Amino acid sequence: MSKRFIMRPEETVDFHIKFTWQGIARWYNDVAAQYDSTMATGYVLLNIDQQQGTPSTSLGPKMGMEPTSLSRLLKVMEDRGFIRREPHPEDGRVVLIFLTPLGLEKREHAKDAVLRFNNAVQEKVSKTDLNGFFRTMNKINILIEQLNEELHHEENHS
């Protein structure tokens, strides 16, 4: 009989990533709430090109959002006057998202929050540790891609 290795949640990599991300998201949402906004809204605002606009179809992959969730969020943002939609001048199938003056104002609040958080981290975590963290996260992301490829390869050959 083989021994089963049991890990407590706090001994797993994903526990620490999720726990930390939930703390970051909670902080960003608390800051955004002061400006009658949300973290997700701020993230969209930061990913829209201020001069050229951004195709709505390119926002989802940039942000890791499903198209349905993004569509709902864009509708709310449009209703609140943060963004406007315009057809692409050369490709009628594409809708460009632009920031309104109110959206630009909200974008500045989001940018300030991101800078505040990152500056606070950089004050408390050494450059060496941060570089190690970035290398580790990059390796984990590469591993995730490999695991996904293996999984889909197995699915296609079952």
C-alpha positions as CSV (number, residue, x, y, z in Angstrom):
1,M,0.0,0.0,0.0
2,S,1.4,3.4,-1.0
3,K,1.7,6.2,1.5
4,R,-0.4,9.2,0.7
5,F,1.3,12.5,1.2
6,I,-1.1,15.1,2.7
7,M,-0.3,18.8,2.6
8,R,-2.0,21.3,4.7
9,P,-3.4,24.3,2.7
10,E,-0.8,26.7,4.0
11,E,1.9,24.3,2.6
12,T,0.7,24.7,-0.9
13,V,1.8,27.3,-3.4
14,D,-1.7,28.1,-4.6
15,F,-2.9,28.8,-1.1
16,H,-0.3,31.6,-0.7
17,I,-0.9,33.0,-4.2
18,K,-4.7,33.1,-3.6
19,F,-4.5,34.4,0.0
20,T,-2.2,37.2,-1.1
21,W,-4.2,38.1,-4.2
22,Q,-7.4,38.2,-2.1
23,G,-5.7,40.7,0.2
24,I,-4.5,42.8,-2.6
25,A,-8.0,42.7,-4.3
26,R,-9.7,43.6,-1.0
27,W,-7.3,46.6,-0.6
28,Y,-7.8,47.8,-4.2
29,N,-11.6,47.5,-3.8
30,D,-11.5,49.4,-0.5
31,V,-9.6,52.2,-2.2
32,A,-11.8,52.2,-5.3
33,A,-14.9,52.3,-3.1
34,Q,-13.7,55.8,-1.9
35,Y,-14.1,56.9,-5.5
36,D,-17.4,55.1,-6.1
37,S,-15.7,52.5,-8.2
38,T,-14.3,48.9,-8.1
39,M,-11.0,47.2,-8.7
40,A,-12.3,45.6,-11.9
41,T,-13.4,49.0,-13.3
42,G,-10.1,50.5,-12.4
43,Y,-8.3,47.7,-14.2
44,V,-10.3,48.2,-17.4
45,L,-9.7,52.0,-17.2
46,L,-5.9,51.3,-17.0
47,N,-6.0,49.0,-20.0
48,I,-7.7,51.4,-22.4
49,D,-5.4,53.4,-24.7
50,Q,-6.1,57.0,-24.0
51,Q,-5.5,58.3,-27.5
52,Q,-6.3,55.4,-29.9
53,G,-9.0,53.7,-27.9
54,T,-8.9,49.9,-27.4
55,P,-10.8,47.2,-29.2
56,S,-13.3,45.6,-26.8
57,T,-12.1,42.2,-27.9
58,S,-8.6,42.8,-26.8
59,L,-9.5,43.8,-23.3
60,G,-10.6,40.4,-22.1
61,P,-7.4,38.5,-22.8
62,K,-5.3,41.4,-21.3
63,M,-7.3,41.2,-18.1
64,G,-8.0,37.5,-18.0
65,M,-11.7,38.1,-18.1
66,E,-14.4,36.0,-19.8
67,P,-16.2,37.9,-22.6
68,T,-19.6,37.7,-20.8
69,S,-18.2,39.3,-17.6
70,L,-16.3,41.9,-19.5
71,S,-19.4,42.8,-21.6
72,R,-21.4,43.3,-18.4
73,L,-18.7,45.4,-16.9
74,L,-18.3,47.6,-20.0
75,K,-22.1,48.1,-20.1
76,V,-22.0,49.3,-16.5
77,M,-19.0,51.6,-17.2
78,E,-20.8,53.0,-20.2
79,D,-24.0,53.6,-18.3
80,R,-22.0,55.4,-15.6
81,G,-20.3,57.6,-18.2
82,F,-16.7,56.3,-17.8
83,I,-16.4,55.0,-21.4
84,R,-17.9,55.5,-24.8
85,R,-18.0,53.0,-27.7
86,E,-17.3,53.9,-31.3
87,P,-17.1,51.8,-34.4
88,H,-13.6,51.2,-35.7
89,P,-13.0,53.7,-38.6
90,E,-11.6,50.9,-40.9
91,D,-13.2,47.8,-39.6
92,G,-16.9,48.0,-38.9
93,R,-16.8,44.7,-37.0
94,V,-14.6,46.2,-34.3
95,V,-15.9,48.4,-31.5
96,L,-13.3,50.7,-29.9
97,I,-13.6,51.7,-26.3
98,F,-12.6,55.3,-25.3
99,L,-12.4,57.0,-22.0
100,T,-14.7,59.9,-21.3
101,P,-13.5,62.9,-19.2
102,L,-15.0,61.2,-16.1
103,G,-13.3,57.9,-17.1
104,L,-9.9,59.7,-17.4
105,E,-10.5,61.1,-13.8
106,K,-11.4,57.6,-12.5
107,R,-8.3,56.2,-14.3
108,E,-6.1,58.6,-12.4
109,H,-7.5,57.3,-9.1
110,A,-6.8,53.8,-10.2
111,K,-3.3,54.6,-11.4
112,D,-2.5,56.4,-8.1
113,A,-3.7,53.3,-6.2
114,V,-1.5,51.0,-8.2
115,L,1.5,53.3,-7.7
116,R,0.8,53.6,-4.0
117,F,0.6,49.8,-3.6
118,N,3.7,49.1,-5.6
119,N,5.7,51.8,-3.9
120,A,4.7,50.4,-0.5
121,V,5.9,47.0,-1.5
122,Q,9.1,48.3,-2.9
123,E,9.8,50.1,0.4
124,K,9.4,46.9,2.4
125,V,10.7,44.2,0.1
126,S,14.3,44.3,-1.2
127,K,15.0,44.5,-4.9
128,T,16.7,41.1,-4.7
129,D,13.6,39.5,-3.1
130,L,11.2,41.2,-5.6
131,N,13.4,40.0,-8.6
132,G,13.3,36.5,-7.1
133,F,9.5,36.8,-6.7
134,F,9.1,37.9,-10.4
135,R,11.3,35.0,-11.6
136,T,9.4,32.5,-9.5
137,M,6.0,33.8,-10.7
138,N,7.3,33.6,-14.3
139,K,8.4,30.0,-13.8
140,I,5.0,29.1,-12.3
141,N,3.2,30.7,-15.2
142,I,5.4,28.7,-17.7
143,L,4.6,25.6,-15.7
144,I,0.9,26.3,-15.8
145,E,1.1,26.7,-19.6
146,Q,2.9,23.3,-19.8
147,L,0.4,21.6,-17.5
148,N,-2.5,23.0,-19.6
149,E,-0.9,21.8,-22.8
150,E,-0.4,18.3,-21.3
151,L,-4.0,18.3,-20.1
152,H,-5.4,19.3,-23.5
153,H,-3.1,16.8,-25.2
154,E,-4.5,14.0,-22.9
155,E,-8.1,15.1,-23.6
156,N,-7.5,14.9,-27.3
157,H,-6.0,11.4,-27.1
158,S,-8.5,9.9,-24.7
